[in-house]
Amino acid sequence: MDWTALWLTFRLAAIVSAALLVIGLPIAWWIAFSRNRLSFLVEAIVGLPIVLPPTVLGFYLLVAMGSRSPVGAAWTRWTGHPLAFTFEALVIGSVIYSLPFAVQPFAASFASVDPALLAASATLGASRWRTFWRVVFPLSLPGIVTGFALSFAHTLGEFGVVLMIGGDIPGATRTISISIYDQTQALDFAGANHAALTLVLLSFAMLCLIYGLNRRVWAVWPFK
């Protein structure tokens, strides 16, 4: 078992999932409640990583992070080193790649909240911010946890995108999925099996968490 790759993957998944909470909740709110006729375009952009081959997305992210691109050049001036083939590149790419897995459950949960509750909150003088935290957030918590868990699990199993933008640098960009590929290429099937089985068990645990929450077998909020 490549414990360094496993730890790096867990760190990447935790950072990406936390970032998607910050980025995804406002986007999901806008998608759920916007009356703009062009809101479907935003939904399509958010959902694009689901249908794009990982190598296609990884290629364009690599181009965007290259030293000749405005983003890559600015990063090099700011940090003194290129952006591509770094852990930071993995975080940025993984946030984009896992965005729909967080935003779509968030938006679906927000849209399912009874509009009468929102109207009642506004009638009582509550701001949108207060309405979100006191009404929408508690009622949408199962969907928020689902989006967090899905984005975490999706990041654990990434391969194509992280390989394109991060390469295979031990201790820096080699994730557990890349380690499994390397072990398979080296005919170390026992090592690959141990790592793959670990991912299977982790993914299964995530799915049990999601389905258990949706069936109210386990809950993180006292819904009554």
Beta strands, then each sheet from edge to edge (+ up, - down):
end
